[in-house]
């Protein structure tokens, strides 16, 4: 079970992802950069007990940022957009 939480790091809550959730039944997650689409789909199925129709992924490169005279870099990360079956949903605020 711990492996599933390493694949799916956290849900992403933005205006765009909320609109896609309401309109197209799609949910956005920050995932492990080494995770494949199949691993992401399996993790979502087991964690939330839903039917996954499609997984799309996007890789984001970390931006360079300056702290005074020092140059640093934000970490790179991966985003997954998961499309669920008709009538399926994920309750992301169940423990709040």
BAPALUM-692939 format. One line per 3 residues: number of its first residue (from 1); their letters; for each residue x negated, y negated, z of N, C-alpha, C. Coordinates in pm, 1 decimal, decimal comma. Each point is the difference from the previous one (the first is absolute). Layout:
! residues N
NUM	A	X/Y/Z/X/Y/Z/X/Y/Z; ...
! end
This chain:
! residues 96
1	XXX	-82,2/120,0/0,0/82,2/-120,0/0,0/-86,1/-125,7/0,0; -115,8/6,1/64,0/-88,3/-115,7/5,5/-50,5/-36,1/-138,8; -16,9/99,4/-86,3/-46,3/-25,2/-136,4/98,8/-87,2/-77,5
4	XXX	127,3/15,9/24,7/101,9/-78,3/-69,5/-11,0/-148,5/32,5; -34,7/-30,1/125,8/-13,4/-140,1/41,0/-128,8/-61,5/-51,4; -97,0/82,0/-40,6/-119,9/-53,8/-63,7/27,1/-35,6/-145,6
7	XXX	89,9/73,0/-65,0/35,2/-29,8/-139,1/86,1/-125,8/-5,1; 105,2/-5,3/79,3/89,9/-115,9/4,9/-43,5/-86,3/117,6; -56,7/-116,1/-27,5/-52,3/-85,0/108,0/108,2/-85,3/65,2
10	XXX	78,6/-71,4/-82,4/105,5/-85,6/55,7/95,6/-40,4/-110,9; 124,4/-32,0/34,5/92,0/-53,9/-100,5/-33,6/-146,9/-26,7; 31,4/-45,8/-118,5/-23,0/-139,8/-37,1/134,1/-71,6/-7,4
13	XXX	9,8/-110,9/71,1/122,4/-78,9/2,6/-27,8/-135,6/-63,1; 40,8/-17,1/-124,5/-9,7/-127,3/-69,8/136,9/-29,2/-59,9; 17,0/-120,4/-51,1/127,4/-33,1/-64,0/23,5/88,6/-121,2
16	XXX	-105,0/22,5/-77,5/12,0/81,5/-120,3/31,5/145,4/33,8; -65,4/55,4/102,4/25,4/139,6/35,7/139,1/16,5/61,4; 47,2/-98,7/73,0/134,8/5,8/56,8/104,8/-5,2/-110,4
19	XXX	-23,0/-82,2/-101,8/92,4/-8,3/-113,0/2,7/132,2/-77,0; -117,0/61,2/-20,7/-7,0/128,8/-70,0/65,5/110,3/81,5; -11,1/-9,9/131,4/62,9/98,5/88,4/151,3/-6,2/-11,7
22	XXX	55,1/-118,1/-2,6/145,2/-16,0/-7,9/53,6/32,2/-138,9; -71,9/-40,9/-105,1/49,2/12,6/-136,1/-30,3/136,2/-62,6; -125,1/48,3/14,8/-45,4/118,8/-72,5/-32,8/118,5/89,1
25	XXX	22,2/-11,7/130,9/-29,6/107,1/95,2/-148,5/36,8/-3,8; -86,4/-104,0/-2,4/-144,6/17,9/-1,9/-59,3/-56,9/128,1; -98,8/70,8/55,2/-65,5/-41,1/122,8/-149,3/-14,0/-25,9
28	XXX	-63,5/-99,9/61,7/-142,3/-25,5/-19,9/-76,5/35,9/127,0; -114,9/65,1/-18,6/-85,5/42,2/110,0/-145,2/-30,5/-32,2; -77,6/-35,4/102,5/-145,6/-4,1/-12,2/-47,1/141,9/27,8
31	XXX	-81,7/54,7/-89,5/-41,4/139,7/10,5/-152,0/10,0/-3,5; -50,2/119,4/28,9/-142,1/27,9/-5,2/-48,8/-16,0/-144,7; -109,7/-72,1/-23,2/-48,0/-20,4/-136,5/-36,3/128,9/-73,9
34	XXX	-28,8/107,3/70,5/-35,2/126,4/-64,0/120,6/90,7/-22,4; 118,9/-41,2/44,6/119,6/84,0/-11,4/50,7/2,7/-144,0; 42,9/118,2/-43,4/59,0/14,9/-132,8/151,3/-21,8/8,8
37	XXX	63,2/-11,9/-116,7/144,7/-19,1/-2,8/72,0/120,0/60,1; -49,4/118,8/-26,5/62,3/121,2/54,0/-12,1/4,5/152,3; -115,6/-37,0/54,5/-17,9/-2,8/145,4/92,1/-103,6/63,9
40	XXX	16,0/-114,3/-64,7/89,3/-104,4/51,6/143,9/49,0/-0,3; 42,5/62,5/-110,1/137,0/51,7/-8,5/25,5/106,1/106,1; -95,6/92,6/20,2/15,9/104,8/100,9/7,8/-58,0/140,4
43	XXX	-82,1/-102,4/28,5/0,9/-61,9/132,3/133,0/-69,5/27,2; 53,3/-71,2/-99,0/129,1/-68,5/16,1/111,4/101,4/21,4; -1,8/109,5/-77,2/101,9/104,7/15,3/-0,8/58,6/140,5
46	XXX	-118,8/29,5/52,9/-10,2/64,6/131,2/25,9/-96,9/114,4; -48,2/-123,8/-11,6/17,9/-96,1/109,1/144,5/-47,2/13,4; 65,2/-28,7/-112,6/132,2/-61,8/3,8/111,5/91,6/-46,8
49	XXX	-33,7/121,7/-45,9/97,7/99,5/-43,9/93,9/-57,6/-106,5; -59,5/-51,4/-107,9/74,8/-55,9/-111,4/-50,9/60,9/-130,5; 75,1/-20,4/-107,7/-37,1/47,8/-132,9/-72,2/-112,4/-75,0
52	XXX	-124,2/24,7/-42,2/-80,3/-98,9/-71,0/8,8/27,8/-150,0; 42,8/-101,6/-76,7/11,1/14,4/-144,7/-126,3/-44,0/-72,6; -62,6/-108,6/47,3/-112,5/-58,2/-72,1/-92,7/-71,5/98,1
55	XXX	-130,4/2,0/-30,8/-99,0/-74,0/78,1/-86,0/-79,4/-97,1; -10,2/-129,1/23,0/-90,0/-86,1/-77,7/-102,0/-57,5/96,2; -124,8/-12,0/-43,5/-105,5/-49,9/87,9/-69,6/-118,6/-63,3
58	XXX	-55,6/-85,9/86,3/-76,8/-116,6/-42,5/-119,4/-12,5/91,8; -118,7/-20,0/-58,2/-121,5/-21,6/77,8/-29,6/-149,1/6,1; -29,4/-50,1/120,4/-33,4/-139,7/20,2/-144,1/-9,9/47,7
61	XXX	-79,2/-81,5/-68,4/-137,4/-22,9/41,6/-1,8/-105,4/109,5; -89,6/17,0/96,5/-11,4/-96,5/108,5/-53,8/-133,2/-49,6; 52,7/-107,0/53,4/-42,6/-133,7/-40,5/-121,1/-43,8/81,1
64	XXX	-85,1/-80,0/-62,2/-111,2/-59,0/73,9/53,0/-119,7/77,4; -40,6/-9,6/125,2/41,1/-110,0/86,7/-122,1/-57,7/68,9; 5,0/-128,3/24,0/-110,8/-68,7/63,5/38,9/-38,9/142,1
67	XXX	-89,7/29,3/92,2/15,8/-43,1/139,4/-116,2/-93,9/29,6; 21,9/-128,0/-19,1/-109,2/-95,9/15,3/-100,9/19,3/-110,9; -122,1/29,0/35,5/-102,9/21,6/-102,5/-18,3/146,5/-34,0
70	XXX	75,4/87,6/62,6/-12,7/143,9/-22,4/107,7/48,2/-97,6; -41,3/85,4/-92,3/91,2/55,0/-98,2/38,2/141,8/41,4; 127,9/27,6/2,6/47,8/132,2/37,8/96,0/52,4/-104,6
73	XXX	51,9/118,3/24,1/92,3/61,1/-95,0/110,5/71,6/76,2; 123,3/-22,4/-43,3/112,3/74,8/55,2/-2,8/141,2/-57,1; 55,9/95,9/71,7/-4,3/137,6/-51,1/94,1/19,6/-119,0
76	XXX	-38,5/91,3/-88,2/86,3/39,8/-110,6/107,6/94,0/54,2; 116,6/3,8/-65,3/108,6/84,7/48,5/85,8/46,2/-117,2; 89,7/92,4/27,6/85,3/58,9/-102,3/145,8/-10,3/43,4
79	XXX	86,0/-32,6/-96,2/143,4/-15,0/24,4/73,9/106,4/-79,5; 101,9/59,4/61,0/82,5/99,0/-68,1/145,3/-46,2/4,4; 66,8/8,1/-114,2/142,5/-30,9/-9,2/71,5/131,5/-26,4
82	XXX	85,6/39,0/94,9/65,8/130,7/-3,2/147,4/-19,5/-33,2; 47,5/69,6/-103,6/140,7/-3,5/-38,2/68,2/123,0/57,8; 108,9/-22,4/72,9/74,0/109,4/63,2/120,9/38,3/-84,2
85	XXX	53,2/119,3/27,6/117,5/49,7/-69,4/124,7/-78,2/37,0; 103,2/20,5/-77,0/127,3/-68,6/21,3/57,5/35,7/136,9; 38,5/-101,5/76,3/58,7/21,5/131,6/-101,6/21,4/111,1
88	XXX	-128,3/4,0/-31,4/-105,5/18,1/99,4/-44,4/-136,7/51,9; -46,5/-4,8/125,0/-54,8/-123,8/54,9/-97,2/33,8/111,9; -85,3/-95,7/32,5/-96,9/14,4/107,6/30,2/-109,3/102,0
91	XXX	19,6/38,7/124,9/22,9/-97,2/106,5/-135,8/-34,1/60,8; -55,5/-114,5/-40,9/-133,8/-37,2/44,0/-1,3/-68,5/135,5; 115,3/-43,0/50,5/7,9/-69,8/127,8/68,2/85,3/107,3
94	XXX	-14,6/131,0/-6,1/72,9/87,1/91,5/-46,3/-11,5/144,9; -125,6/-39,1/25,6/-51,2/-5,6/137,2/-16,4/-142,3/50,7; 63,1/-96,8/-63,0/-15,7/-139,5/42,5/108,9/-36,2/96,2
! end
